[in-house]
Amino acid sequence: MSLEPEKKIPDSFRDSIATIKEGKRVWIYPTKPQGKFYNLRSLLSLIYLVLFFGLPFIKVNHQPLFLMNILERKFILFGMIFWPQDFFIFGLGMLIFIVFIALFTVIFGRIFCGWACPQTIFMEMIFRKVEYWIEGDANHQRKLDKQAWDTEKIKKRSIKYALFFLISFLIANTFLTYIIGVDQLYKIITEPISQHTGGFLAILIFTTVFFFVYSWFREQVCLIVCPYGRMQGVLLDPNSIVVAYDYMRGEPRGKLKKDQIETKGDCVDCGLCVRVCPTGIDIRNGTQLECVNCTAWIDACDSIMEEVHQPKGLIRYDSENGIKNKTPLRFTRRMLAYSLVLTVLIGLEATLLLTRSDYDATIQRAKGLLYQEQPDDQISNLYRIKLVNKTRDSLPVELRVENNEGIIKVVGKSLTVKSEGISDGEFFIILKKKNILKRKTQLKIGVYSNNRKIKTVKTNFLAPVSNK
C-alpha cells in the first residue's frame, strides 16, 4: 500500500527482510499482544487444536475419519476411501483447494496465515505462550539472552526446551496418525522398537523437525519456506482486504508532548505496532511480504488510541482503495473469474464423486504369450487381473464373457478381494474357433459379485482366424 507522494516513506525497508540483516539472523522478541482480536484468535486456535488432536480418534465403521497413508497409497476423507485409481478425483480436489485459496486471498488477503495456518497457530498460540510463561515478556527474554549462563538461565532454558521437545513429540505423534492411523501408532508405542524401527525413526525425525522449527527457525518458515507469501504479491490488488495502516488519518505522525499531539496525524509514533509484530516489520510502511495478517498490530494500536482518546481503527482490516478513496469492498471481474472457475471445478468434482465406483478391475493379457490350441477346436488366452475393493466388505468375484460364447477358468484359488484390499489373479479365456472372426477380438468381461455386476472390463483376445 503506497502513501501519498508528499508523505511517502523511502522504500529502503524492502531491500532486506526484518529478521535478516547483513546475512545474519536478527532474533525477534515480540511483545505479548493483548486485545479482542488476540482473544478471538486464541479461542479459534483452541477449537483448531481440539480438532487436530481429536480427529485421528474419530472412526467411521472402524476406520479413521481422515487418513493420508502415502506408503500404502490409501486416503480416507470424511470416511470415504480413495485409492490410486481415484487419484484424479483427489488431484482435482487439491486444485479446487488452490483456486479457493487464490480467490480467498484476492478478497481477504493473507488472513489464512494469521487465523488458520498450523505454523502460526502452533508458534503463536502454544510455543510462544510457553515462552512467555517461562521467560517473561519481550524485555525479559532479551535480558535473559544477554545474561551469562548462570543458574537462573540454565534452569529457564532447560525447562523451556524440555517442554518444547515434549510438545513437538506430541505434535509428531498426532501428525503421524494422519498417515498411518491411531492403531498402527499404538503398536509402535507399545510394542518393541525392533518390530517398528521405521515407525520409531519417523516419530524421531518429525519430532526433531518440529522442535527445530518452533525453537529456532520460527518465522523464517513463513518468510523463506512457505510459497504463500510470494503468491500474495501476485494475487493481491487494491481492493483486497488486508491488515492496513490508515496513512490518510495517521500521517504525519508525531510524539506526544504535554498531552498534546504536535502534528495533525493520529499516529503518535509509539512503535508498539512494530514491537508486537512476530515478523518484526513496520505495518506503517504498507503491505509487505513478511506480513501474516495476525492482527497483533490492530490490538496494539487500538489500545494506544484509547489512551490518547482517539478513535480506534488507525490500523484495521481494509483495502488500499478503502483507505485512500474511502470505497467499500466491491466484487471485481477478477473475483468473478475465480468464482466461475471454482464453481466449474466443484461441479466436476461432485460429478466424479457421485459416479465413482467402489470397485475397480484391470485385465491384461499375460506378457510374452500368444494363444494356446485347446482340444475340441478351441483357443485360449492367459490373462492377469488386478482387483481393487474400496468397500469395507470382502468381495467374492466371478468373471463372465459377455459378448461371446466363452469359458473362463481361474488359475488356482477362486478370486476374492478382502475389504479395502487389492488382489491379483490369473485366468484363461477359452473360445471356440468358429466364433473367432478376427485375429484380434475385443471381449467384454463382466465382473460379478454375488450375481451382481460390479464392473465391465474390455480386453483383446488373440487367435488365428477361423477357416470355416
C-alpha positions as CSV (number, residue, x, y, z in Angstrom):
1,M,0.0,0.0,0.0
2,S,1.5,3.3,-1.1
3,L,1.4,6.6,0.7
4,E,0.6,10.0,-0.7
5,P,3.6,11.4,-2.6
6,E,4.4,14.1,-0.1
7,K,4.2,11.6,2.8
8,K,5.7,8.6,1.1
9,I,8.3,6.7,3.2
10,P,11.5,5.6,1.4
11,D,11.3,2.0,0.1
12,S,14.7,1.1,1.6
13,F,13.0,-1.2,4.1
14,R,12.1,-3.5,1.1
15,D,15.8,-4.1,0.4
16,S,16.1,-6.6,3.3
17,I,14.0,-8.9,5.5
18,A,13.4,-7.6,9.0
19,T,14.7,-10.8,10.5
20,I,17.9,-11.0,8.4
21,K,20.4,-8.1,8.3
22,E,23.8,-8.3,6.5
23,G,23.4,-12.1,6.2
24,K,22.8,-12.6,9.9
25,R,19.7,-13.7,11.8
26,V,18.0,-11.0,13.8
27,W,16.2,-12.6,16.6
28,I,12.6,-11.3,17.1
29,Y,11.3,-10.6,20.7
30,P,7.6,-9.7,20.0
31,T,5.8,-8.1,22.9
32,K,2.9,-10.3,24.0
33,P,-0.3,-9.0,22.3
34,Q,-3.5,-8.2,24.1
35,G,-6.9,-7.3,22.9
36,K,-10.1,-8.6,21.4
37,F,-8.6,-9.9,18.2
38,Y,-5.9,-11.8,20.1
39,N,-8.6,-13.3,22.4
40,L,-10.7,-14.3,19.4
41,R,-7.7,-15.9,17.7
42,S,-6.9,-17.8,20.9
43,L,-10.5,-19.2,21.0
44,L,-10.4,-20.3,17.4
45,S,-7.0,-21.8,17.9
46,L,-8.3,-23.8,20.8
47,I,-11.1,-25.2,18.6
48,Y,-8.5,-25.9,15.9
49,L,-6.2,-27.7,18.4
50,V,-9.0,-29.8,19.8
51,L,-9.9,-30.9,16.2
52,F,-6.3,-31.5,15.3
53,F,-5.5,-33.7,18.3
54,G,-9.0,-35.3,18.3
55,L,-9.8,-36.2,14.7
56,P,-7.5,-39.2,14.5
57,F,-9.5,-40.9,17.2
58,I,-12.8,-40.5,15.4
59,K,-13.7,-43.6,13.4
60,V,-16.5,-44.5,10.9
61,N,-17.1,-48.2,10.6
62,H,-13.9,-48.9,12.5
63,Q,-11.9,-46.8,10.0
64,P,-10.4,-43.3,10.7
65,L,-12.3,-40.3,9.5
66,F,-9.1,-38.9,7.9
67,L,-6.1,-40.8,6.7
68,M,-3.4,-39.9,4.3
69,N,-1.5,-43.1,4.0
70,I,1.1,-42.3,1.3
71,L,3.0,-45.5,2.0
72,E,0.1,-47.8,1.2
73,R,-1.4,-45.3,-1.3
74,K,-4.7,-45.2,0.7
75,F,-6.5,-42.0,1.5
76,I,-9.7,-41.5,3.6
77,L,-11.5,-38.2,3.6
78,F,-14.7,-37.9,5.7
79,G,-14.9,-41.7,5.8
80,M,-14.7,-42.1,2.0
81,I,-11.8,-44.3,0.9
82,F,-9.6,-43.2,-2.1
83,W,-7.1,-45.4,-3.9
84,P,-4.5,-44.6,-6.6
85,Q,-7.2,-45.3,-9.1
86,D,-9.1,-42.3,-7.7
87,F,-6.1,-40.0,-7.9
88,F,-7.7,-37.8,-10.5
89,I,-10.5,-37.1,-8.0
90,F,-8.1,-36.4,-5.2
91,G,-5.9,-34.2,-7.6
92,L,-8.9,-32.2,-8.7
93,G,-9.8,-31.7,-5.0
94,M,-6.3,-30.2,-4.4
95,L,-6.8,-28.0,-7.5
96,I,-10.1,-26.7,-6.1
97,F,-8.3,-26.0,-2.8
98,I,-5.6,-24.0,-4.6
99,V,-8.2,-22.0,-6.6
100,F,-10.2,-21.4,-3.4
101,I,-7.1,-20.1,-1.6
102,A,-6.4,-17.8,-4.6
103,L,-9.9,-16.5,-4.5
104,F,-9.8,-16.1,-0.8
105,T,-6.5,-14.2,-1.0
106,V,-7.8,-11.9,-3.7
107,I,-10.7,-10.9,-1.4
108,F,-9.3,-11.2,2.1
109,G,-5.5,-11.2,1.6
110,R,-3.3,-13.4,3.8
111,I,-6.0,-13.9,6.5
112,F,-5.5,-17.7,6.4
113,C,-1.9,-17.3,7.6
114,G,-2.9,-15.3,10.7
115,W,-6.0,-17.3,11.7
116,A,-5.8,-20.8,10.4
117,C,-2.3,-21.8,9.3
118,P,-0.9,-24.6,11.6
119,Q,2.5,-23.0,11.6
120,T,1.1,-19.7,13.1
121,I,-1.2,-21.4,15.5
122,F,1.4,-23.7,16.9
123,M,4.0,-21.0,17.1
124,E,1.9,-18.1,18.5
125,M,-0.7,-20.0,20.5
126,I,1.4,-22.8,22.0
127,F,5.2,-22.3,21.9
128,R,5.1,-18.5,22.2
129,K,2.8,-18.7,25.2
130,V,5.0,-21.3,26.8
131,E,8.0,-19.0,26.2
132,Y,6.1,-16.0,27.8
133,W,5.2,-18.2,30.8
134,I,8.7,-19.3,31.5
135,E,10.9,-16.4,30.4
136,G,8.5,-13.5,30.6
137,D,7.7,-10.8,28.1
138,A,9.9,-9.4,25.3
139,N,12.1,-7.3,27.6
140,H,12.7,-10.2,30.0
141,Q,13.6,-12.5,27.1
142,R,16.0,-10.0,25.6
143,K,17.7,-9.6,29.0
144,L,17.9,-13.4,29.6
145,D,19.6,-13.8,26.2
146,K,22.3,-11.3,27.1
147,Q,22.6,-12.8,30.6
148,A,25.5,-15.1,31.5
149,W,24.8,-18.8,31.8
150,D,24.1,-18.7,35.5
151,T,21.7,-21.0,37.4
152,E,18.6,-18.9,36.5
153,K,19.3,-19.0,32.8
154,I,20.2,-22.7,32.7
155,K,17.0,-23.6,34.7
156,K,14.7,-21.5,32.5
157,R,16.2,-22.6,29.2
158,S,16.2,-26.3,30.3
159,I,12.5,-26.2,31.2
160,K,11.6,-24.3,28.1
161,Y,13.4,-26.6,25.7
162,A,12.2,-29.7,27.5
163,L,8.6,-28.5,27.1
164,F,9.2,-27.6,23.5
165,F,10.5,-31.1,22.8
166,L,7.6,-32.7,24.6
167,I,5.1,-30.6,22.7
168,S,7.0,-31.4,19.4
169,F,6.8,-35.1,20.3
170,L,3.1,-34.9,20.8
171,I,2.6,-33.0,17.6
172,A,4.8,-35.5,15.7
173,N,2.8,-38.5,17.0
174,T,-0.5,-36.8,16.1
175,F,0.8,-35.9,12.7
176,L,1.8,-39.5,12.1
177,T,-1.7,-40.8,13.0
178,Y,-3.0,-38.9,9.9
179,I,-0.6,-41.0,7.8
180,I,-0.7,-44.5,9.4
181,G,-3.7,-44.3,11.8
182,V,-4.1,-44.5,15.5
183,D,-4.0,-48.3,15.8
184,Q,-0.7,-48.6,14.0
185,L,0.8,-45.8,16.1
186,Y,-0.3,-47.6,19.2
187,K,1.6,-50.6,18.1
188,I,4.7,-48.6,17.5
189,I,4.5,-47.1,21.0
190,T,3.6,-50.3,22.9
191,E,5.5,-53.0,21.0
192,P,9.3,-53.4,21.0
193,I,11.2,-50.9,18.9
194,S,12.8,-53.7,16.9
195,Q,9.4,-54.5,15.4
196,H,8.8,-51.0,14.3
197,T,12.2,-49.4,13.5
198,G,10.8,-47.4,10.6
199,G,7.9,-46.0,12.6
200,F,10.1,-45.1,15.6
201,L,12.6,-43.3,13.3
202,A,9.7,-41.4,11.7
203,I,8.5,-40.2,15.1
204,L,12.0,-39.2,16.0
205,I,12.6,-37.3,12.7
206,F,9.2,-35.5,12.9
207,T,9.8,-34.5,16.5
208,T,13.3,-33.2,15.7
209,V,11.9,-31.2,12.7
210,F,9.1,-29.6,14.7
211,F,11.4,-28.8,17.6
212,F,13.9,-27.1,15.3
213,V,11.1,-25.1,13.6
214,Y,9.5,-23.8,16.8
215,S,12.6,-23.3,18.9
216,W,14.8,-21.6,16.3
217,F,13.6,-21.4,12.7
218,R,10.2,-19.9,13.7
219,E,9.0,-17.0,11.5
220,Q,11.6,-17.9,8.8
221,V,9.2,-20.7,7.7
222,C,6.7,-18.0,6.7
223,L,9.3,-15.8,5.1
224,I,11.6,-18.3,3.4
225,V,10.0,-21.7,3.1
226,C,6.3,-21.1,2.6
227,P,5.4,-20.0,-1.0
228,Y,2.1,-18.4,0.0
229,G,3.8,-15.1,1.0
230,R,5.1,-14.8,-2.6
231,M,1.7,-15.7,-4.0
232,Q,0.0,-12.9,-2.2
233,G,2.2,-10.3,-4.1
234,V,0.7,-11.6,-7.3
235,L,-2.9,-12.2,-6.0
236,L,-3.5,-9.0,-4.0
237,D,-4.9,-5.9,-5.7
238,P,-6.1,-2.5,-4.3
239,N,-9.5,-4.0,-3.4
240,S,-8.1,-6.9,-1.3
241,I,-8.9,-6.7,2.4
242,V,-5.6,-6.7,4.5
243,V,-4.4,-5.5,7.8
244,A,-3.5,-1.9,6.9
245,Y,-2.4,1.3,8.4
246,D,-4.6,4.3,7.6
247,Y,-1.9,6.8,6.5
248,M,-4.6,9.3,5.4
249,R,-5.5,9.6,9.1
250,G,-2.3,8.8,10.8
251,E,0.2,10.9,8.8
252,P,2.2,13.0,9.5
253,R,2.9,11.1,12.7
254,G,4.5,12.6,15.9
255,K,5.2,12.1,19.6
256,L,3.0,13.1,22.4
257,K,4.1,16.2,24.3
258,K,2.4,17.7,27.3
259,D,-0.9,15.8,26.5
260,Q,-0.8,17.4,23.0
261,I,-0.1,15.9,19.6
262,E,2.3,18.2,17.8
263,T,1.1,17.1,14.4
264,K,-2.2,16.7,12.6
265,G,-2.0,12.9,12.2
266,D,-3.4,10.5,14.8
267,C,-0.3,8.2,14.9
268,V,1.8,9.1,18.0
269,D,4.8,7.1,16.7
270,C,4.9,4.9,19.8
271,G,6.3,1.9,17.9
272,L,4.2,-0.6,19.8
273,C,2.8,-1.9,16.5
274,V,6.4,-2.9,15.5
275,R,7.2,-4.4,18.9
276,V,4.2,-6.8,18.8
277,C,4.8,-7.9,15.3
278,P,6.0,-11.6,15.2
279,T,7.9,-11.0,12.0
280,G,9.5,-7.6,13.0
281,I,8.0,-5.4,10.3
282,D,6.5,-1.9,10.5
283,I,3.0,-2.0,9.1
284,R,3.1,1.7,8.5
285,N,5.3,1.1,5.6
286,G,2.4,-0.7,3.8
287,T,1.6,-4.4,3.0
288,Q,4.8,-6.4,3.0
289,L,6.0,-9.9,2.1
290,E,6.6,-10.8,5.8
291,C,3.0,-9.8,6.9
292,V,0.9,-12.8,8.0
293,N,-2.2,-10.7,9.0
294,C,-2.1,-11.8,12.6
295,T,-4.0,-8.7,13.9
296,A,-1.4,-8.0,16.7
297,W,-0.9,-4.5,15.2
298,I,-4.7,-3.8,15.4
299,D,-4.9,-4.7,19.1
300,A,-1.7,-2.8,20.0
301,C,-2.8,0.4,18.1
302,D,-6.3,0.3,19.4
303,S,-5.0,0.2,23.0
304,I,-2.9,3.3,22.3
305,M,-5.8,5.2,20.6
306,E,-7.9,4.6,23.7
307,E,-5.1,6.1,25.9
308,V,-4.8,9.2,23.7
309,H,-8.6,9.5,23.3
310,Q,-8.6,9.0,19.6
311,P,-11.0,6.7,17.6
312,K,-9.9,3.1,17.1
313,G,-9.1,1.7,13.7
314,L,-5.9,3.6,12.8
315,I,-4.7,0.1,11.9
316,R,-7.6,-2.1,10.7
317,Y,-8.9,-4.6,8.1
318,D,-9.3,-2.5,5.0
319,S,-8.2,-2.3,1.3
320,E,-5.9,0.2,-0.3
321,N,-8.8,1.8,-2.1
322,G,-10.8,1.7,1.1
323,I,-8.2,3.8,2.9
324,K,-7.2,6.1,0.0
325,N,-10.6,6.7,-1.6
326,K,-12.9,5.5,1.2
327,T,-14.5,3.0,-1.2
328,P,-16.2,-0.2,0.2
329,L,-15.3,-3.7,-0.9
330,R,-16.7,-4.5,-4.4
331,F,-17.0,-7.6,-6.4
332,T,-14.4,-7.2,-9.2
333,R,-14.2,-9.0,-12.6
334,R,-11.1,-10.8,-11.2
335,M,-13.1,-12.2,-8.3
336,L,-15.9,-13.2,-10.7
337,A,-13.5,-15.1,-12.9
338,Y,-12.0,-17.0,-10.0
339,S,-15.6,-17.7,-8.7
340,L,-16.7,-19.1,-12.1
341,V,-13.6,-21.4,-12.3
342,L,-14.1,-22.5,-8.8
343,T,-17.8,-23.3,-9.4
344,V,-17.0,-25.3,-12.5
345,L,-14.3,-27.3,-10.7
346,I,-16.6,-28.0,-7.8
347,G,-19.3,-29.2,-10.1
348,L,-16.9,-31.5,-11.9
349,E,-15.6,-32.9,-8.6
350,A,-19.2,-33.5,-7.4
351,T,-20.0,-35.4,-10.6
352,L,-16.8,-37.5,-10.2
353,L,-17.7,-38.3,-6.6
354,L,-21.3,-39.3,-7.4
355,T,-20.3,-41.5,-10.3
356,R,-17.2,-43.0,-8.5
357,S,-17.2,-46.8,-8.4
358,D,-16.4,-48.7,-5.2
359,Y,-14.7,-51.4,-7.2
360,D,-12.0,-51.4,-9.9
361,A,-10.7,-54.1,-12.2
362,T,-7.8,-54.2,-14.6
363,I,-7.4,-57.1,-17.1
364,Q,-4.3,-57.6,-19.3
365,R,-3.1,-60.5,-21.4
366,A,-0.1,-62.3,-20.0
367,K,3.1,-60.8,-21.4
368,G,5.2,-62.9,-23.8
369,L,2.4,-65.3,-24.6
370,L,0.2,-65.6,-27.7
371,Y,-2.6,-68.1,-27.8
372,Q,-2.9,-71.8,-26.9
373,E,-4.5,-74.5,-29.0
374,Q,-7.1,-76.5,-27.0
375,P,-9.0,-79.7,-27.7
376,D,-12.4,-79.6,-29.5
377,D,-11.3,-76.7,-31.8
378,Q,-10.8,-74.2,-29.0
379,I,-8.3,-71.4,-28.4
380,S,-7.3,-70.0,-25.1
381,N,-5.5,-66.8,-23.9
382,L,-4.0,-66.3,-20.5
383,Y,-4.8,-63.1,-18.6
384,R,-3.9,-61.4,-15.4
385,I,-6.4,-59.5,-13.4
386,K,-6.0,-56.9,-10.7
387,L,-9.0,-56.2,-8.4
388,V,-9.4,-53.3,-6.1
389,N,-12.1,-53.3,-3.4
390,K,-12.8,-49.9,-1.9
391,T,-15.5,-51.1,0.4
392,R,-15.4,-52.4,3.9
393,D,-16.8,-55.8,2.9
394,S,-15.0,-58.9,1.5
395,L,-15.8,-59.4,-2.2
396,P,-16.1,-62.8,-3.9
397,V,-15.6,-62.4,-7.6
398,E,-16.9,-64.3,-10.7
399,L,-15.9,-63.5,-14.3
400,R,-18.1,-63.9,-17.4
401,V,-17.5,-63.3,-21.1
402,E,-20.4,-61.1,-22.1
403,N,-20.2,-60.6,-25.9
404,N,-19.1,-64.1,-27.0
405,E,-19.6,-67.7,-26.1
406,G,-16.6,-68.3,-24.0
407,I,-15.4,-70.1,-20.9
408,I,-13.3,-68.7,-18.1
409,K,-11.1,-70.9,-16.0
410,V,-9.4,-69.3,-13.0
411,V,-5.9,-70.5,-12.2
412,G,-5.5,-71.6,-8.6
413,K,-8.0,-70.4,-6.0
414,S,-11.2,-68.6,-6.7
415,L,-11.0,-64.8,-6.9
416,T,-11.7,-63.0,-3.7
417,V,-10.8,-59.5,-2.6
418,K,-10.6,-58.6,1.1
419,S,-12.2,-55.4,2.4
420,E,-10.3,-52.3,1.4
421,G,-7.8,-54.6,-0.4
422,I,-6.1,-55.4,-3.6
423,S,-6.0,-58.9,-5.2
424,D,-4.2,-60.4,-8.2
425,G,-5.1,-63.5,-10.1
426,E,-4.7,-65.3,-13.4
427,F,-7.3,-66.9,-15.6
428,F,-7.8,-68.4,-19.1
429,I,-10.5,-67.3,-21.6
430,I,-11.4,-70.2,-23.9
431,L,-13.3,-69.6,-27.2
432,K,-14.4,-71.9,-30.0
433,K,-12.6,-71.3,-33.3
434,K,-15.9,-70.9,-35.1
435,N,-16.7,-67.9,-33.0
436,I,-13.4,-66.1,-33.8
437,L,-13.7,-63.9,-36.9
438,K,-10.6,-61.7,-36.4
439,R,-7.0,-62.2,-35.3
440,K,-7.7,-59.7,-32.5
441,T,-11.2,-59.9,-31.0
442,Q,-12.4,-57.4,-28.4
443,L,-14.1,-59.0,-25.5
444,K,-16.2,-57.6,-22.7
445,I,-15.6,-59.3,-19.4
446,G,-18.2,-58.8,-16.7
447,V,-17.0,-58.8,-13.1
448,Y,-19.7,-60.1,-10.8
449,S,-20.0,-60.5,-7.0
450,N,-22.9,-62.4,-5.5
451,N,-24.6,-62.4,-9.0
452,R,-24.4,-58.6,-9.2
453,K,-22.3,-57.0,-11.9
454,I,-19.9,-54.5,-10.4
455,K,-17.7,-53.8,-13.4
456,T,-17.3,-54.3,-17.1
457,V,-13.7,-54.5,-18.5
458,K,-12.7,-54.6,-22.1
459,T,-9.7,-56.7,-23.3
460,N,-8.4,-58.3,-26.5
461,F,-8.3,-62.0,-27.5
462,L,-5.6,-63.2,-29.9
463,A,-6.2,-66.2,-32.2
464,P,-5.7,-67.5,-35.7
465,V,-8.6,-66.6,-38.0
466,S,-11.1,-69.4,-38.5
467,N,-11.1,-71.0,-42.0
468,K,-14.7,-72.2,-41.9
